C-alpha cells in the first residue's frame, strides 16, 4: 500500500514536512511510539516526530509481513518494522510490530493512527 | 462503546467462549499481545487467549482514556489498560496502551484487531 510506504519513506528521510503530509490534520489522530502512551492530535503527534527526527542521525527500515485490510473508507496495515541505523548496518535490527490505520480523505489515504510496539518474544 | 467493554469483560471473566464471541471469525483478524509479534487469524488468536486464560488465576482491568472513532463500518478504540491481579489489589497496576479495531458484521461490532503494548514512559 503506497500510503504505508510513504510513512516509512518520510521516517527514513527524517523529513517533518513529508511526515506532516502523511497524517490527517485532525484532533483525533493518535500515535503510540514503542513503550510510550498515546499521543492525541496532529499537533502533538507531529511534535513527537520532530523531536525524534532531531535526535536521530540516520535510520533505515525494512518492512516485512505487510498485510493490508480494507473496509469502506478505512484501511489498516499490520507490518513488522526491522530498524537499523543504516541500510548496511550489520547489527541485528530492532524489531517492532506496527499497526497503521488510514482513512480516505479527499481521495487520498491519510494516516490517523500509528501504534508501534517492541517485539520481545514470539508468541508460540 | 459496548463492544469494547465486552472484550474486557470476557478477558476479566477468563471465558474463552465469550472471548470467541467478541472476535470476527475471519482469517485476517490480528492480535498483538504486549511484547509479542502479530498473531494472524481467528484460530491462532483464540488459541492465544485460551493459553493466557489457562495461565491466569485472576485479572482485573480498569480502562481509562477511552476514545472511540467511527468511519463507516469501522470503529477503533484507543484506551489505557490498568491491570491488576484483583480489583482490590493495592499494588501499582501494569499499564498498557491498547488499540482495538472493530468492523460491523451483521449489525454487530466485531473485533478484528487488538494491539496492546506496555507503557514504559510518558512521551513529553
gemmi code that builds the backbone of each chain (N, CA, C; Angstrom):
import gemmi

chains = {
    "A": [
        ("UNK", (0.853, -1.198, 0.000), (0.000, 0.000, 0.000), (0.885, 1.242, 0.000)),
        ("UNK", (0.642, 2.118, -0.963), (1.549, 3.239, -1.173), (1.590, 4.195, 0.030)),
        ("UNK", (0.436, 4.422, 0.649), (0.397, 5.355, 1.776), (1.254, 4.846, 2.939)),
        ("UNK", (1.259, 3.529, 3.136), (2.077, 2.949, 4.205), (3.561, 3.118, 3.901)),
        ("UNK", (3.913, 2.865, 2.636), (5.303, 3.068, 2.213), (5.702, 4.542, 2.400)),
        ("UNK", (4.775, 5.451, 2.093), (5.042, 6.878, 2.254), (5.374, 7.265, 3.685)),
        ("UNK", (4.719, 6.581, 4.617), (5.010, 6.835, 6.037), (6.455, 6.463, 6.356)),
        ("UNK", (6.862, 5.245, 5.933), (8.230, 4.816, 6.252), (9.273, 5.589, 5.454)),
        ("UNK", (8.916, 6.010, 4.247), (9.840, 6.850, 3.472), (10.076, 8.188, 4.171)),
        ("UNK", (9.005, 8.786, 4.697), (9.143, 10.063, 5.413), (9.979, 9.878, 6.681)),
        ("UNK", (9.770, 8.726, 7.339), (10.522, 8.422, 8.566), (12.007, 8.257, 8.224)),
        ("UNK", (12.302, 7.468, 7.173), (13.704, 7.274, 6.789), (14.357, 8.585, 6.375)),
        ("UNK", (13.580, 9.429, 5.701), (14.120, 10.714, 5.241), (14.267, 11.702, 6.403)),
        ("UNK", (13.683, 11.364, 7.545), (13.686, 12.258, 8.720), (13.196, 13.647, 8.311)),
        ("UNK", (12.140, 13.645, 7.515), (11.636, 14.878, 6.882), (10.259, 15.204, 7.479)),
        ("UNK", (10.224, 16.212, 8.325), (8.995, 16.514, 9.074), (7.872, 17.000, 8.144)),
        ("UNK", (8.202, 17.660, 7.060), (7.132, 18.130, 6.156), (6.520, 16.954, 5.391)),
        ("UNK", (7.353, 16.003, 4.974), (6.802, 14.786, 4.357), (5.973, 14.004, 5.371)),
        ("UNK", (6.444, 13.943, 6.615), (5.686, 13.224, 7.646), (4.353, 13.924, 7.900)),
        ("UNK", (4.357, 15.252, 7.907), (3.118, 16.002, 8.112), (2.101, 15.666, 7.016)),
        ("UNK", (2.589, 15.498, 5.783), (1.699, 15.229, 4.648), (1.080, 13.827, 4.715)),
        ("UNK", (1.740, 12.932, 5.450), (1.248, 11.552, 5.593), (0.008, 11.503, 6.491)),
        ("UNK", (-0.005, 12.357, 7.513), (-1.051, 12.310, 8.545), (-2.262, 13.159, 8.160)),
        ("UNK", (-3.431, 12.703, 8.594), (-4.607, 13.559, 8.545), (-4.421, 14.670, 9.580)),
        ("UNK", (-4.739, 15.885, 9.190), (-4.624, 17.015, 10.116), (-5.921, 17.103, 10.920)),
        ("UNK", (-5.986, 16.316, 11.981), (-7.236, 16.229, 12.752), (-6.908, 16.058, 14.237)),
        ("UNK", (-7.799, 16.530, 15.094), (-7.529, 16.447, 16.536), (-7.627, 15.028, 17.092)),
        ("UNK", (-8.150, 14.088, 16.289), (-8.344, 12.742, 16.834), (-7.260, 11.755, 16.395)),
        ("UNK", (-6.292, 12.182, 15.600), (-5.253, 11.226, 15.196), (-4.414, 10.849, 16.428)),
        ("UNK", (-3.867, 9.632, 16.376), (-3.171, 9.096, 17.554), (-1.884, 8.400, 17.145)),
        ("UNK", (-0.902, 8.511, 18.020), (0.374, 7.854, 17.762), (0.883, 7.254, 19.055)),
        ("UNK", (1.237, 5.985, 19.006), (1.808, 5.288, 20.155), (3.196, 4.809, 19.752)),
        ("UNK", (4.207, 5.525, 20.217), (5.583, 5.114, 19.955), (5.927, 3.933, 20.864)),
        ("UNK", (6.934, 3.126, 20.476), (7.263, 1.943, 21.282), (7.495, 2.292, 22.753)),
        ("UNK", (6.764, 1.638, 23.629), (6.931, 1.837, 25.064), (6.254, 3.062, 25.628)),
        ("UNK", (5.601, 3.828, 24.770), (5.016, 5.099, 25.215), (3.500, 5.047, 25.270)),
        ("UNK", (2.947, 6.095, 25.844), (1.491, 6.200, 25.917), (0.959, 6.884, 24.646)),
        ("UNK", (-0.331, 7.084, 24.609), (-0.984, 7.589, 23.404), (-0.772, 9.095, 23.283)),
        ("UNK", (-0.318, 9.526, 22.130), (-0.295, 10.957, 21.811), (-1.527, 11.256, 20.978)),
        ("UNK", (-2.253, 12.288, 21.363), (-3.531, 12.597, 20.733), (-3.464, 13.932, 19.998)),
        ("UNK", (-3.868, 13.920, 18.732), (-3.981, 15.159, 17.971), (-2.784, 15.390, 17.072)),
        ("UNK", (-3.045, 15.902, 15.880), (-1.988, 16.078, 14.885), (-0.842, 16.940, 15.411)),
        ("UNK", (-1.170, 17.944, 16.189), (-0.125, 18.856, 16.663), (0.872, 18.121, 17.568)),
        ("UNK", (0.346, 17.377, 18.543), (1.238, 16.640, 19.462), (1.967, 15.522, 18.724)),
        ("UNK", (1.258, 14.862, 17.823), (1.878, 13.757, 17.090), (3.046, 14.275, 16.244)),
        ("UNK", (2.814, 15.350, 15.534), (3.886, 15.904, 14.689), (5.044, 16.434, 15.531)),
        ("UNK", (4.733, 17.000, 16.707), (5.799, 17.473, 17.602), (6.675, 16.301, 18.036)),
        ("UNK", (6.049, 15.125, 18.243), (6.840, 13.957, 18.648), (7.765, 13.509, 17.522)),
        ("UNK", (7.253, 13.541, 16.289), (8.111, 13.157, 15.159), (9.254, 14.150, 14.981)),
        ("UNK", (8.957, 15.416, 15.193), (10.003, 16.442, 15.082), (11.105, 16.154, 16.110)),
        ("UNK", (10.698, 15.834, 17.335), (11.679, 15.532, 18.386), (12.493, 14.286, 18.036)),
        ("UNK", (11.819, 13.273, 17.509), (12.523, 12.042, 17.123), (13.516, 12.332, 15.991)),
        ("UNK", (13.069, 13.077, 14.991), (13.941, 13.358, 13.839), (15.161, 14.174, 14.271)),
        ("UNK", (14.941, 15.099, 15.195), (16.051, 15.954, 15.644), (17.070, 15.157, 16.454)),
        ("UNK", (16.640, 13.992, 16.964), (17.549, 13.193, 17.784), (17.991, 11.907, 17.089)),
        ("UNK", (17.782, 11.841, 15.790), (18.151, 10.654, 15.017), (19.084, 11.070, 13.883)),
        ("UNK", (20.295, 10.478, 13.872), (21.248, 10.835, 12.824), (20.863, 10.161, 11.519)),
        ("UNK", (20.402, 8.918, 11.625), (20.136, 8.120, 10.431), (19.310, 6.912, 10.846)),
        ("UNK", (18.410, 6.479, 9.989), (17.590, 5.317, 10.317), (17.217, 4.609, 9.019)),
        ("UNK", (17.127, 3.281, 9.089), (16.775, 2.516, 7.883), (15.752, 1.450, 8.269)),
        ("UNK", (14.697, 1.363, 7.487), (13.634, 0.408, 7.751), (13.619, -0.703, 6.716)),
        ("UNK", (13.431, -1.910, 7.205), (12.989, -2.997, 6.334), (11.596, -3.367, 6.845)),
        ("UNK", (10.618, -3.322, 5.971), (9.235, -3.566, 6.370), (8.833, -4.955, 5.871)),
        ("UNK", (8.403, -5.800, 6.792), (8.110, -7.195, 6.453), (6.688, -7.556, 6.864)),
        ("UNK", (6.221, -8.681, 6.328), (4.902, -9.222, 6.708), (3.792, -8.173, 6.628)),
        ("UNK", (3.793, -7.429, 5.548), (2.802, -6.355, 5.381), (1.456, -6.967, 5.010)),
        ("UNK", (0.453, -6.631, 5.782), (-0.906, -7.099, 5.489), (-1.835, -5.892, 5.522)),
        ("UNK", (-2.589, -5.751, 4.459), (-3.484, -4.605, 4.320), (-4.919, -5.102, 4.307)),
        ("UNK", (-5.765, -4.486, 5.110), (-7.198, -4.795, 5.091), (-7.952, -3.516, 4.774)),
        ("UNK", (-9.047, -3.677, 4.080), (-9.816, -2.530, 3.615), (-11.266, -2.713, 4.025)),
        ("UNK", (-11.867, -1.654, 4.599), (-13.303, -1.686, 4.900), (-13.852, -0.297, 4.606)),
        ("UNK", (-14.453, -0.149, 3.445), (-15.015, 1.136, 3.054), (-13.934, 2.195, 2.938)),
        ("UNK", (-14.069, 3.259, 3.703), (-13.116, 4.366, 3.627), (-12.017, 4.257, 4.686)),
        ("UNK", (-11.870, 3.062, 5.269), (-10.780, 2.815, 6.219), (-9.900, 1.686, 5.695)),
        ("UNK", (-8.630, 1.764, 6.004), (-7.700, 0.682, 5.660), (-6.694, 0.582, 6.790)),
        ("UNK", (-6.324, -0.655, 7.131), (-5.321, -0.793, 8.171), (-4.259, -1.768, 7.725)),
        ("UNK", (-3.050, -1.452, 8.163), (-1.876, -2.226, 7.778), (-1.227, -2.768, 9.038)),
        ("UNK", (-0.908, -4.055, 9.007), (-0.055, -4.632, 10.036), (1.275, -4.942, 9.381)),
        ("UNK", (2.339, -4.629, 10.044), (3.644, -4.980, 9.499), (4.670, -5.055, 10.612)),
        ("UNK", (5.808, -5.637, 10.236), (6.928, -5.725, 11.160), (7.974, -4.733, 10.668)),
        ("UNK", (8.459, -3.910, 11.577), (9.493, -2.929, 11.246), (10.836, -3.474, 11.735)),
        ("UNK", (11.773, -3.648, 10.812), (13.134, -4.051, 11.205), (14.008, -2.817, 11.029)),
        ("UNK", (14.504, -2.319, 12.142), (15.076, -0.970, 12.188), (16.567, -1.039, 12.479)),
        ("UNK", (17.324, -0.394, 11.616), (18.768, -0.293, 11.805), (19.174, 1.171, 11.675)),
        ("UNK", (20.401, 1.437, 12.080), (20.898, 2.815, 11.981), (21.124, 3.202, 10.514)),
        ("UNK", (21.594, 2.245, 9.727), (21.806, 2.481, 8.290), (21.460, 1.196, 7.549)),
        ("UNK", (21.297, 1.309, 6.236), (20.894, 0.137, 5.445), (21.942, -0.968, 5.464)),
        ("UNK", (23.234, -0.590, 5.574), (24.294, -1.612, 5.550), (24.847, -1.912, 6.943)),
        ("UNK", (24.110, -1.514, 7.953), (24.448, -1.861, 9.329), (24.272, -3.370, 9.500)),
        ("UNK", (25.297, -4.039, 10.040), (25.216, -5.492, 10.182), (24.694, -5.956, 11.536)),
        ("UNK", (24.474, -5.022, 12.438), (23.941, -5.396, 13.752), (22.514, -5.920, 13.590)),
        ("UNK", (22.092, -6.782, 14.521), (20.693, -7.256, 14.437), (19.752, -6.056, 14.556)),
        ("UNK", (18.686, -6.064, 13.777), (17.770, -4.924, 13.840), (16.938, -4.931, 15.123)),
        ("UNK", (16.471, -3.752, 15.516), (15.364, -3.669, 16.470), (14.111, -4.045, 15.711)),
        ("UNK", (13.248, -4.812, 16.343), (12.039, -5.245, 15.643), (10.809, -4.773, 16.395)),
        ("UNK", (9.921, -4.129, 15.678), (8.657, -3.703, 16.282), (7.496, -4.204, 15.436)),
        ("UNK", (6.365, -4.371, 16.110), (5.101, -4.675, 15.427), (4.356, -3.353, 15.273)),
        ("UNK", (3.860, -3.096, 14.077), (3.178, -1.818, 13.833), (1.782, -2.034, 13.273)),
        ("UNK", (0.872, -1.208, 13.756), (-0.469, -1.090, 13.198), (-0.600, 0.333, 12.670)),
        ("UNK", (-0.934, 0.460, 11.411), (-1.131, 1.778, 10.796), (-2.530, 1.828, 10.199)),
        ("UNK", (-3.304, 2.796, 10.650), (-4.695, 2.914, 10.214), (-4.858, 4.191, 9.392)),
        ("UNK", (-5.454, 4.020, 8.223), (-5.623, 5.132, 7.287), (-7.114, 5.364, 7.022)),
        ("UNK", (-7.478, 6.616, 6.762), (-8.828, 6.895, 6.263), (-8.697, 7.675, 4.952)),
        ("UNK", (-9.717, 7.499, 4.129), (-9.729, 8.164, 2.839), (-10.197, 9.603, 3.043)),
        ("UNK", (-9.374, 10.543, 2.632), (-9.690, 11.964, 2.795), (-9.446, 12.647, 1.454)),
        ("UNK", (-10.500, 13.105, 0.835), (-10.410, 13.735, -0.496), (-9.538, 12.886, -1.437)),
        ("UNK", (-9.913, 11.601, -1.526), (-9.293, 10.647, -2.457), (-7.841, 10.310, -2.129)),
        ("UNK", (-7.394, 10.680, -0.931), (-6.040, 10.288, -0.510), (-6.127, 9.548, 0.823)),
        ("UNK", (-5.326, 8.499, 0.967), (-5.257, 7.774, 2.236), (-4.376, 8.555, 3.198)),
        ("UNK", (-4.963, 8.877, 4.350), (-4.217, 9.647, 5.356), (-4.119, 8.828, 6.634)),
        ("UNK", (-2.964, 8.889, 7.261), (-2.724, 8.131, 8.489), (-3.471, 8.786, 9.660)),
        ("UNK", (-4.235, 7.986, 10.390), (-4.943, 8.513, 11.566), (-4.493, 7.821, 12.858)),
        ("UNK", (-3.783, 6.696, 12.728), (-3.289, 6.019, 13.929), (-2.047, 5.202, 13.585)),
        ("UNK", (-1.006, 5.381, 14.369), (0.205, 4.553, 14.272), (0.477, 3.999, 15.661)),
        ("UNK", (0.532, 2.691, 15.742), (0.809, 2.030, 17.027), (1.986, 1.091, 16.798)),
        ("UNK", (3.085, 1.375, 17.451), (4.281, 0.537, 17.287), (4.713, 0.025, 18.644)),
        ("UNK", (5.084, -1.249, 18.693), (5.481, -1.834, 19.980), (6.636, -2.790, 19.764)),
        ("UNK", (7.559, -2.792, 20.723), (8.726, -3.667, 20.605), (8.300, -5.134, 20.637)),
        ("UNK", (8.945, -5.942, 19.819), (8.729, -7.393, 19.879), (9.852, -7.993, 20.713)),
        ("UNK", (9.468, -8.487, 21.892), (10.460, -9.097, 22.767), (10.473, -10.613, 22.591)),
        ("UNK", (9.345, -11.133, 22.121), (9.268, -12.587, 22.026), (8.258, -12.973, 20.945)),
        ("UNK", (8.412, -14.172, 20.470), (7.452, -14.751, 19.525), (6.396, -15.479, 20.324)),
        ("UNK", (5.158, -15.210, 20.005), (4.070, -15.928, 20.663), (3.973, -17.295, 20.016)),
        ("UNK", (4.005, -18.340, 20.846), (4.004, -19.694, 20.269), (2.611, -20.304, 20.312)),
    ],
    "B": [
        ("UNK", (-18.073, 2.472, 24.378), (-18.543, 1.576, 23.313), (-18.724, 0.167, 23.885)),
        ("UNK", (-19.924, -0.371, 23.696), (-20.261, -1.628, 24.355), (-19.375, -2.790, 23.894)),
        ("UNK", (-19.050, -2.833, 22.617), (-18.231, -3.948, 22.115), (-16.855, -3.950, 22.763)),
        ("UNK", (-16.323, -2.760, 23.015), (-15.012, -2.672, 23.661), (-15.103, -3.169, 25.106)),
        ("UNK", (-16.157, -2.759, 25.792), (-16.377, -3.220, 27.157), (-16.537, -4.750, 27.162)),
        ("UNK", (-17.227, -5.283, 26.165), (-17.422, -6.728, 26.069), (-16.114, -7.492, 25.975)),
        ("UNK", (-15.148, -6.890, 25.270), (-13.820, -7.516, 25.172), (-13.171, -7.623, 26.546)),
        ("UNK", (-13.185, -6.516, 27.301), (-12.539, -6.551, 28.615), (-13.333, -7.385, 29.625)),
        ("UNK", (-14.640, -7.410, 29.475), (-15.449, -8.276, 30.340), (-15.104, -9.751, 30.101)),
        ("UNK", (-14.960, -10.132, 28.839), (-14.596, -11.521, 28.523), (-13.213, -11.848, 29.060)),
        ("UNK", (-12.303, -10.865, 28.957), (-10.935, -11.050, 29.457), (-10.967, -11.225, 30.981)),
        ("UNK", (-11.688, -10.347, 31.675), (-11.779, -10.466, 33.141), (-12.418, -11.777, 33.560)),
        ("UNK", (-13.412, -12.210, 32.804), (-14.102, -13.465, 33.131), (-13.241, -14.681, 32.783)),
        ("UNK", (-12.161, -14.469, 32.036), (-11.280, -15.555, 31.579), (-12.128, -16.637, 30.891)),
        ("UNK", (-13.064, -16.156, 30.087), (-14.072, -17.039, 29.481), (-13.840, -17.107, 27.967)),
        ("UNK", (-13.319, -18.230, 27.496), (-12.902, -18.342, 26.099), (-14.102, -18.269, 25.146)),
        ("UNK", (-15.263, -18.762, 25.574), (-16.422, -18.697, 24.670), (-16.925, -17.265, 24.519)),
        ("UNK", (-16.916, -16.504, 25.608), (-17.273, -15.086, 25.491), (-16.241, -14.344, 24.657)),
        ("UNK", (-14.961, -14.689, 24.832), (-13.921, -14.038, 24.031), (-14.090, -14.387, 22.552)),
        ("UNK", (-14.440, -15.634, 22.268), (-14.661, -16.046, 20.878), (-15.784, -15.211, 20.246)),
        ("UNK", (-16.827, -14.918, 21.027), (-17.975, -14.173, 20.507), (-17.634, -12.710, 20.208)),
        ("UNK", (-16.579, -12.218, 20.865), (-16.163, -10.820, 20.667), (-15.510, -10.630, 19.292)),
        ("UNK", (-14.775, -11.641, 18.853), (-13.964, -11.538, 17.639), (-14.759, -11.918, 16.392)),
        ("UNK", (-14.407, -11.274, 15.282), (-14.886, -11.747, 13.986), (-14.177, -13.071, 13.685)),
        ("UNK", (-14.934, -14.033, 13.203), (-14.339, -15.323, 12.856), (-13.818, -15.232, 11.428)),
        ("UNK", (-12.612, -14.710, 11.277), (-12.074, -14.466, 9.940), (-10.568, -14.715, 9.946)),
        ("UNK", (-10.050, -15.110, 8.792), (-8.612, -15.421, 8.737), (-7.719, -14.181, 8.813)),
        ("UNK", (-8.312, -12.987, 8.720), (-7.467, -11.784, 8.701), (-7.427, -11.048, 10.049)),
        ("UNK", (-8.129, -11.547, 11.060), (-8.070, -10.853, 12.345), (-6.660, -10.993, 12.933)),
        ("UNK", (-6.285, -9.995, 13.745), (-4.904, -9.942, 14.242), (-4.887, -9.536, 15.701)),
        ("UNK", (-3.919, -10.103, 16.409), (-3.772, -9.787, 17.822), (-2.292, -9.641, 18.139)),
        ("UNK", (-1.944, -8.543, 18.764), (-0.568, -8.302, 19.190), (-0.592, -8.133, 20.710)),
        ("UNK", (-0.183, -9.180, 21.404), (-0.079, -9.107, 22.857), (1.160, -8.287, 23.234)),
        ("UNK", (1.181, -7.725, 24.438), (2.323, -6.883, 24.831), (3.657, -7.595, 24.640)),
        ("UNK", (4.550, -6.987, 23.887), (5.887, -7.530, 23.666), (5.966, -8.617, 22.627)),
        ("UNK", (4.829, -8.957, 22.026), (4.808, -10.093, 21.098), (4.618, -9.655, 19.662)),
        ("UNK", (4.788, -10.612, 18.777), (4.580, -10.331, 17.361), (3.109, -10.554, 17.001)),
        ("UNK", (2.811, -10.368, 15.728), (1.423, -10.414, 15.278), (0.931, -11.855, 15.184)),
        ("UNK", (-0.207, -12.124, 15.783), (-0.895, -13.403, 15.565), (-1.972, -13.165, 14.524)),
        ("UNK", (-2.002, -14.015, 13.522), (-2.914, -13.820, 12.392), (-3.953, -14.935, 12.332)),
        ("UNK", (-5.216, -14.527, 12.231), (-6.298, -15.489, 12.035), (-7.008, -15.831, 13.336)),
        ("UNK", (-8.328, -15.972, 13.254), (-9.144, -16.203, 14.449), (-8.677, -17.438, 15.219)),
        ("UNK", (-8.274, -18.469, 14.502), (-7.886, -19.707, 15.178), (-6.664, -19.495, 16.076)),
        ("UNK", (-5.625, -18.866, 15.511), (-4.412, -18.623, 16.306), (-4.678, -17.618, 17.419)),
        ("UNK", (-5.476, -16.600, 17.111), (-5.767, -15.566, 18.108), (-6.511, -16.183, 19.288)),
        ("UNK", (-7.521, -16.985, 18.998), (-8.286, -17.610, 20.099), (-7.430, -18.607, 20.874)),
        ("UNK", (-6.541, -19.304, 20.186), (-5.642, -20.228, 20.885), (-4.753, -19.459, 21.870)),
        ("UNK", (-4.344, -18.250, 21.496), (-3.505, -17.456, 22.401), (-4.302, -17.035, 23.643)),
        ("UNK", (-5.564, -16.644, 23.431), (-6.391, -16.284, 24.596), (-6.624, -17.489, 25.497)),
        ("UNK", (-6.822, -18.633, 24.886), (-7.021, -19.850, 25.677), (-5.789, -20.109, 26.559)),
        ("UNK", (-4.601, -19.969, 25.954), (-3.359, -20.182, 26.711), (-3.221, -19.159, 27.832)),
        ("UNK", (-3.560, -17.920, 27.549), (-3.475, -16.867, 28.575), (-4.458, -17.163, 29.709)),
        ("UNK", (-5.677, -17.507, 29.338), (-6.700, -17.761, 30.372), (-6.304, -18.957, 31.250)),
        ("UNK", (-5.714, -19.962, 30.623), (-5.332, -21.149, 31.390), (-4.184, -20.874, 32.353)),
        ("UNK", (-3.455, -19.801, 32.079), (-2.310, -19.470, 32.924), (-2.551, -18.241, 33.796)),
        ("UNK", (-3.795, -17.810, 33.899), (-4.140, -16.626, 34.692), (-5.166, -17.030, 35.747)),
        ("UNK", (-4.811, -16.822, 37.021), (-5.743, -17.187, 38.098), (-6.862, -16.159, 38.186)),
        ("UNK", (-6.508, -14.881, 37.995), (-7.464, -13.799, 38.193), (-6.881, -12.536, 37.578)),
        ("UNK", (-7.720, -11.697, 37.019), (-7.231, -10.450, 36.422), (-8.340, -9.404, 36.524)),
        ("UNK", (-7.932, -8.145, 36.721), (-8.920, -7.061, 36.832), (-8.438, -5.874, 36.003)),
        ("UNK", (-9.329, -5.333, 35.208), (-8.989, -4.202, 34.341), (-9.675, -2.930, 34.811)),
        ("UNK", (-8.921, -1.852, 34.799), (-9.532, -0.523, 34.811), (-9.174, 0.088, 33.451)),
        ("UNK", (-10.186, 0.495, 32.725), (-9.959, 1.016, 31.373), (-10.120, 2.535, 31.407)),
        ("UNK", (-9.091, 3.243, 30.976), (-9.093, 4.706, 31.087), (-8.842, 5.345, 29.725)),
        ("UNK", (-9.134, 6.624, 29.645), (-8.849, 7.416, 28.433), (-9.399, 6.735, 27.177)),
        ("UNK", (-10.617, 6.278, 27.263), (-11.232, 5.578, 26.131), (-11.634, 6.599, 25.063)),
        ("UNK", (-11.179, 6.391, 23.864), (-11.557, 7.251, 22.749), (-12.015, 6.377, 21.594)),
        ("UNK", (-13.175, 6.689, 21.092), (-13.780, 5.888, 20.028), (-13.897, 6.747, 18.778)),
        ("UNK", (-13.459, 6.216, 17.660), (-13.630, 6.905, 16.377), (-14.403, 5.981, 15.448)),
        ("UNK", (-15.202, 6.575, 14.623), (-16.079, 5.819, 13.741), (-15.886, 6.294, 12.312)),
        ("UNK", (-15.739, 5.339, 11.384), (-15.684, 5.697, 9.961), (-16.436, 4.610, 9.200)),
        ("UNK", (-17.689, 4.888, 8.860), (-18.489, 3.916, 8.130), (-18.703, 2.665, 8.958)),
        ("UNK", (-18.291, 1.523, 8.411), (-18.498, 0.254, 9.105), (-17.283, -0.174, 9.913)),
        ("UNK", (-16.373, 0.776, 10.172), (-15.226, 0.506, 11.036), (-15.271, 1.437, 12.240)),
        ("UNK", (-14.784, 0.946, 13.362), (-14.652, 1.791, 14.552), (-13.389, 1.362, 15.268)),
        ("UNK", (-12.668, 2.333, 15.819), (-11.473, 1.955, 16.562), (-11.453, 2.695, 17.886)),
        ("UNK", (-10.925, 1.977, 18.865), (-10.878, 2.465, 20.231), (-9.418, 2.526, 20.659)),
        ("UNK", (-9.049, 3.638, 21.261), (-7.768, 3.720, 21.961), (-8.084, 3.807, 23.440)),
        ("UNK", (-7.352, 3.074, 24.227), (-7.554, 3.181, 25.669), (-6.314, 2.723, 26.402)),
        ("UNK", (-6.319, 3.046, 27.693), (-5.238, 2.614, 28.559), (-5.796, 1.505, 29.439)),
        ("UNK", (-5.072, 0.405, 29.519), (-5.481, -0.724, 30.356), (-4.643, -0.690, 31.637)),
        ("UNK", (-5.306, -0.581, 32.773), (-4.603, -0.669, 34.067), (-4.952, -2.014, 34.657)),
        ("UNK", (-3.960, -2.861, 34.766), (-4.188, -4.283, 35.001), (-3.641, -4.696, 36.356)),
        ("UNK", (-4.518, -5.327, 37.129), (-4.113, -5.857, 38.439), (-4.569, -7.308, 38.525)),
        ("UNK", (-4.062, -7.989, 39.556), (-4.436, -9.393, 39.751), (-5.893, -9.488, 40.210)),
        ("UNK", (-6.304, -8.527, 41.048), (-7.694, -8.492, 41.518), (-8.111, -7.023, 41.637)),
        ("UNK", (-9.412, -6.787, 41.755), (-9.901, -5.405, 41.817), (-9.415, -4.655, 43.054)),
        ("UNK", (-9.198, -5.384, 44.158), (-8.768, -4.716, 45.398), (-7.277, -4.900, 45.676)),
        ("UNK", (-6.541, -5.298, 44.652), (-5.082, -5.370, 44.746), (-4.535, -3.946, 44.870)),
        ("UNK", (-3.672, -3.717, 45.864), (-3.164, -2.355, 46.066), (-1.838, -2.081, 45.369)),
        ("UNK", (-1.282, -3.087, 44.735), (-0.018, -2.883, 44.022), (-0.267, -1.963, 42.817)),
        ("UNK", (0.776, -1.259, 42.371), (0.597, -0.420, 41.185), (0.220, -1.313, 39.999)),
        ("UNK", (-0.693, -0.848, 39.159), (-1.104, -1.682, 38.029), (-0.025, -1.734, 36.945)),
        ("UNK", (-0.049, -2.805, 36.151), (0.656, -2.785, 34.865), (-0.170, -1.917, 33.931)),
        ("UNK", (0.492, -1.106, 33.149), (-0.252, -0.213, 32.260), (0.123, -0.493, 30.812)),
        ("UNK", (-0.880, -0.693, 29.989), (-0.631, -0.880, 28.568), (-1.498, 0.089, 27.758)),
        ("UNK", (-1.001, 0.405, 26.580), (-1.782, 1.182, 25.603), (-2.407, 0.183, 24.643)),
        ("UNK", (-3.703, 0.346, 24.390), (-4.382, -0.607, 23.515), (-5.092, 0.091, 22.363)),
        ("UNK", (-5.009, -0.544, 21.215), (-5.802, -0.172, 20.044), (-6.708, -1.350, 19.732)),
        ("UNK", (-8.006, -1.106, 19.689), (-8.980, -2.154, 19.358), (-9.791, -1.694, 18.153)),
        ("UNK", (-9.762, -2.491, 17.102), (-10.441, -2.124, 15.860), (-11.595, -3.095, 15.615)),
        ("UNK", (-12.755, -2.517, 15.365), (-13.974, -3.304, 15.172), (-14.531, -3.053, 13.768)),
        ("UNK", (-15.186, -4.061, 13.211), (-15.968, -3.850, 11.983), (-17.399, -4.331, 12.238)),
        ("UNK", (-18.299, -3.713, 11.498), (-19.705, -4.044, 11.632), (-19.983, -5.306, 10.817)),
        ("UNK", (-20.495, -6.330, 11.481), (-20.774, -7.610, 10.845), (-22.188, -8.020, 11.217)),
        ("UNK", (-23.085, -8.035, 10.268), (-24.492, -8.348, 10.525), (-25.016, -7.582, 11.757)),
        ("UNK", (-24.813, -6.259, 11.713), (-25.335, -5.330, 12.735), (-24.672, -5.470, 14.106)),
        ("UNK", (-23.547, -6.210, 14.163), (-22.821, -6.306, 15.437), (-21.368, -5.888, 15.214)),
        ("UNK", (-20.823, -5.148, 16.177), (-19.410, -4.774, 16.103), (-18.554, -5.952, 16.547)),
        ("UNK", (-17.664, -6.359, 15.657), (-16.795, -7.494, 15.960), (-15.336, -7.026, 15.931)),
        ("UNK", (-14.573, -7.536, 16.870), (-13.164, -7.167, 16.985), (-12.355, -7.821, 15.854)),
        ("UNK", (-11.573, -7.037, 15.137), (-10.714, -7.596, 14.080), (-9.230, -7.362, 14.359)),
        ("UNK", (-8.928, -6.461, 15.305), (-7.521, -6.230, 15.647), (-7.423, -5.719, 17.078)),
        ("UNK", (-6.544, -6.351, 17.834), (-6.211, -5.882, 19.195), (-4.699, -5.741, 19.251)),
        ("UNK", (-4.252, -4.552, 19.574), (-2.805, -4.294, 19.687), (-2.576, -3.671, 21.056)),
        ("UNK", (-1.849, -4.375, 21.895), (-1.567, -3.881, 23.247), (-0.071, -3.815, 23.454)),
        ("UNK", (0.377, -2.733, 24.069), (1.820, -2.583, 24.280), (2.074, -1.955, 25.642)),
        ("UNK", (3.134, -2.413, 26.293), (3.462, -1.882, 27.613), (3.815, -0.401, 27.529)),
        ("UNK", (3.368, 0.366, 28.522), (3.784, 1.766, 28.611), (4.931, 1.838, 29.618)),
        ("UNK", (6.120, 2.136, 29.084), (7.283, 2.249, 29.960), (7.521, 3.702, 30.347)),
        ("UNK", (7.027, 4.606, 29.504), (7.312, 6.020, 29.768), (6.220, 6.875, 29.158)),
        ("UNK", (6.128, 8.071, 29.687), (5.218, 9.064, 29.113), (6.004, 9.864, 28.092)),
        ("UNK", (5.405, 10.033, 26.927), (6.058, 10.863, 25.905), (5.780, 12.311, 26.266)),
        ("UNK", (6.825, 13.102, 26.381), (6.635, 14.504, 26.811), (6.621, 15.433, 25.611)),
    ],
}
model = gemmi.Model(1)
for chain_id, residues in chains.items():
    chain = gemmi.Chain(chain_id)
    for i, (resn, *xyz) in enumerate(residues, 1):
        res = gemmi.Residue()
        res.name, res.seqid = resn, gemmi.SeqId(i, " ")
        for name, pos in zip(("N", "CA", "C"), xyz):
            atom = gemmi.Atom()
            atom.name, atom.element = name, gemmi.Element(name[0])
            atom.pos, atom.b_iso = gemmi.Position(*pos), 0.0
            res.add_atom(atom)
        chain.add_residue(res)
    model.add_chain(chain)
structure = gemmi.Structure()
structure.add_model(model)
structure.setup_entities()
